[in-house]
Amino acid sequence: MARRSLKPILHHLLRPSRLSSARSVTYMPRPGDGAPRAVTLIPGDGIGPLVTGAVEQVMDAMHAPVYFEKYDVHGDMKSIPPEVIDSIRKNKVCLKGGLKTPVGGGVHSLNVQLRKDLDLYASLVHCFNLKGLPTRHNNVNIVVIRENTEGEYSGLEHEVVPGVVESLKFCSERIAKYAFEYAYLNNRKIVTAVHKANIMKLADGLFLESCREVASKYPSIKYNEVIVDNCCMQLVSKPEQFDVMVTPNLYGNLVANTAAGIAGGTGVMPGGNVGADHAVFEQGASAGNVGNEKVVDQRKANPVALLLSSAMMLRHLQFPSFADRLETAVKRVIAEGKYRTKDLGGDSNTQEVVDAVIANLD
């Protein structure tokens, strides 16, 4: 091909295109799938109202088939009001901002209460490089799946009472099954179990036993194990080696936040919590999900993580075209680099980023 003929081709490939997010094979909905869905919305604390407000604006601009039932919940409450739990049980899906958990003093986390009351046993955080956002490592695309209801967060490792072993084994089995099922359905090639079985012999021993048993049923997926100490070192030195990581509760929180920081920051990583009947979507990595007073006062919170989490939510609700449009628009804004909040090296406020995303919607 002559050199001069490449120019129009390259121009076509590089310019934003309406076809860039189109599916090559159409999604065929079932009759009635286009009916608007109710979603419980918890703005939460700190930057929560800012970033959930950003999602509301973008959903409205897309005419997405969802509407929100909003509830005022804050981390200093003694418990989540029953009407909020009832709303999530009814709607099956919730979008939430961060809830601040007081440190010490015997105060229970409302985040943990929500997971336990709704049996949201699997937490998923997707940590990946975004085009145009410089990071120390390239080719990072890690999904961290963590057990969300047992382990250190509930103190079971230190309670010798009837039923503990059975409970730990049950929870280990279902998180292992979820991780391998996720890998299988998303064409992932490797599942790595993160553990501390050399010390936590009861809980983590049962966890590894469950992972090995489930792995034997998925011969096309490579399975390996890594002690959490080594895992952290490997994450910061060679994160691209990891694909899907499945972990007990406490390690998963540390691993997910570390992976998010490596891939581009907690402000851009989506995530959610899912159980058999309900799902709650929120910023993937917990670090910074409430923010600080300065960011709130200046209205410069980064809405990207929750926007991408809401794209995950749209796919969960079986609205894939809306999810594709939203994700494509967010990625275009990041790639162009004109509108970025301070944590991504820019000086834009939340509204400027939202306006840019809306302008980039197909």
N, C-alpha and C positions, 0 to 999 in steps of 0.2 A: 504493500500500500504506500502511495506517495506521502511524503512528510506533510505536505500542505493539507491533505485530506483529513488529518487527525484533528485539526482545530475545531471544526463544528461538532465533531463527535465528543471531544473532551469537554467542550462548553456545555453540551447537552447532559453529559454525565455529572458534571460538577454543580450545575445550577440546581436550586431546589425545584423539585418536580412534583406535580400532583400525583404522579404515578408511583412515587417512591415508597408509599406506604400501602399500595394496593396489593391485594392478594391475587396470586395467579390462579387459584381455584376458589370459587366463591364459597362463603359460609351459608349453608342452607338452614334457616331457623325453623323451628316447629311452629305451627299456628299458635298465636298468642304470645310468642317470645318477645314481641316488641312492646308489650304492656309495660308502662313505667313501674319501676320497683322502688319500694320504700327502703331507705337506709337510715339506721340510727346514727346520729352525728353527735360526738362528744368533743367540743372544741378544746376543753382542758385548760391547762395553766400556761403561763408565760407566753411563748410564741404560738401556742396552740390555736387561739382564735384567729391570728393572722394567717397561718398556713391553711387551716381548714376553710377560712374565708376565701383564700386563693382558689382552692378546689371548687368551692361553690360557684365562683365567677366563671371558671373555665367550663364546668359542667353546663352552666346556663348558656354560655356562648356556643357550645357544641350542640345544644338542645338534646343532651344525653337523656335517655329514658330512665332517670332516677330522680327521686325527690327525697329531701332530708327531714327527719324528725329530730329536732335539736334538743339536747338536754344539757343543763348546767351542772357539771360535775367537777370537783376540785380535789386535789390530792390531800388536803387537810381535813376532808370529811371523814367521819368515823367509818362509813361504809358507802358503797354505791347504792343510791336510792332504788328501792324495789321496782319502781316504774321504769327505770332505765333498763334493768335486767329484763323486765317483761317485754319492753320494746325490742330488744335485741333477739329475744326468743321468738317473737312474732315475725320480725323482718328477716331474721337469719344472718344479716350482714350489718356491720358497724364500721364507721370510719371515725378515728379519734386522733386528737392531738395528744401531746405529752401530759401526764399527770405527775405532779411533783410529789416525790415520796420523802417525808421528813426522815432525817438520819438519826438513828438511835431512839431511845425513849419508849421502845416497845410499840411504836406506831406501825400498824400493818399497811402494806402497800395495796392501794386500790387496783393497781395493775395486776397484782397477783390474785386478788379477790376475783377480778373479772375472768381471768383464765381458769380459775378453779370452779367458779359458779357455772360457767358455760362449758367446762371441760375442753378448753382450747389447748389440746395437749401438744400441738406442733407449732413451733415458731419458725418462720422462714425469713431469712434475710438474703437478698441478692446483692452481691458486691462485684461490680464490674467497671472496667475503664469506660469513660465516655469520650467520644471523639472531640478533640479540641481542648480537653482538660488535661494539662500536663501532670504526670505522676512519675514517681521514681521507677515504678515497674509497669511494663506493658503486658498485654495478653492476660490480664486478670479477669476471671469470670467464675466466681465462686458462689455457690449457694450453701449457706449454713443452715442446717435444720437441727433444731435443739428441742429436747424434751422440755415441756413447759410447765408441768404441774407437780413434779416430785423432786427427789434429790435434796440438795442443800437448802433450797428455798422453802421446803416444808419440814426440814429437820429429821426426816425419816432415817437417815443413816445412823442417827444417834439414839433411836428409840427401839428398844427391844420389847416389842409387844406383838401379840398374835396378829397375823395378817400382813406384817411389814414386808416379808420376803415375797409373798404372793403379789402384793401391790407393786413392788419394785419390778418384779418380773413382767407383770402385765404391762406396765408403762414402757419398759424397755422393748418389749415385743412390738407394741403398736408404733413406737417412734421409728424403730428399724424398718418395719413394713412401709411406713409412710415415706421414709427416705428412699428406699429402693423403688417404690412405686413412682415417686416423683422423678427419679433418675430415668426409669424406663419410659415414662410418658413424655419426657422432655429430651430424649435422645442424649442423655448424659452417659459418660463412659466409665467413670470411676466414683466409687463411694468410699470415703475414708472415715473410719470410726475414731473419734478423739476420746481418750480415756485417761484414768489414773488408777488402773486396776492393780498396780504394784502397791498402792497404799489403800485405796478404797476398795477392798477386796469383795465386800458384799455387793454394794450397789453397782460398781463398775464391772465387777466380774459377771454379774447377771446381764448387764448391758452388752458386754462383748459376746457372751453366749448367745444372746438373742440376735445380734447382728450377724454372727457367723451362720446361724441357722437360716435366717432369711436370705443371706447372700447365696447360699447353696441353691436357692430356687431361681436365681437370676444369673445363669452362666455367661450371659453376654456382657455383664457389668463387672469390671475389675473391682475387687474389694481389698482394702488394706487397713491397717491400724497404726495409730501413732499416739504415744504418750503426750499429754497436753503440754508438758515442758518443751519437748522437742518440737511439737506442733507450732508453738509460738515463735520459736527460733526459725523454723522453716518458712513460716508465713512472712516474716519480715525480710528474709533473704531470697526465697524463691517461691513466691505465692502462685505463680502460673502452673505449678505442678498439681494444685488442688482443683477439684471439680465440685462434687457434692461432699459436704462434711456433715456427719451426723454426730451429735454430742449429747451428753447429759445436760441438765439444766444450767448449772453454774458455769461450766467451761464454755458452753455455747454463747453465753452473754459476752464473755471475754473475747472469744474467738471472733464473733461477729463484729464487735466494735473494732478489733484490730484489723480485720480484713477490710472493713469499710474505710478506715483511715488510710490504708495502703492503696485502695482502688480509686480514691478521690475525695473522701471525706464523708462524715456521717450525714451531712446535709443533702446528699444526692442518692442515698441508697434506700430503695424501697423494701417493704416487708409486710408481714402479716402474721396472724395467729389463727389457726384453724383446728376445728374438731369435727366430729362426725356430723354435727347439725348446724354449727354456727361458724362465722369467720369475722375477725376484727382486723382491719387494716390500719397501719400506722407507719410512722417513720421507722425504717428497718433497724437501724442501730440506735440504742437508747441514749448514748452520749450526746448531749446537746439538744435533746428533743423538747426541752422546756426553755432553753436559752437563758439569757440574763436580762436584767432590767434595761441596760443600755440598748441592746438590740430591739427590745420591745418598744421602748420610748422612741427610738429612731425609725421604727417600723421597717427594719432591714433584715427580717428573718428570711432564710432561704426556703422557698416553698417547693423546691424540686423533688426532694425525697417523698413528700406526701402526694405530690402530683403523680409521681411514678407509682406510688402505692395505690393511688386511686385508679390508675390504669390496670394494675393487678386486680383490683376490685371489679372493674368493668369486665375483665375476662372471666372472673369467677361468676359473675352474673350472666354470662353468655352473651355479652355485647362486644364481640371481638373487634368489629370495625371501629367503634368509638375508642376502644383501648388503643388500637393501632394509631389512630389520628392523634390522640393525646400524647402518646409516647414519642411519635415522630416529631411533633411540634416542640416538645421539651428538648429533645436531642438536637434539633436544629438551633434552638436558642443557645444551648451550651456550645455547640460547634462554632457558631458565629462569634461568640465571645463578647458581644457588645453589651449585653445585659447580664451581669453577674453580681451576686451579693459578696460581701467582704470575705467570707470564708472561702470563696473561690477566686479571690484575687481582684474582685471588682469593687464598685462602690454603689451599686444599684440598690434601690429599696424593693420591698416585696411587690408593691404594685407595678413597678416598672418591669419586673420579671414576668408577672402575670400578664400584663398588656402585650409583652413580646410573644409569650406563648400563644395567646389568643390570635395575634396577628399572623402566626405561623400555622394555624390550624388549616388543614385542607378543607 
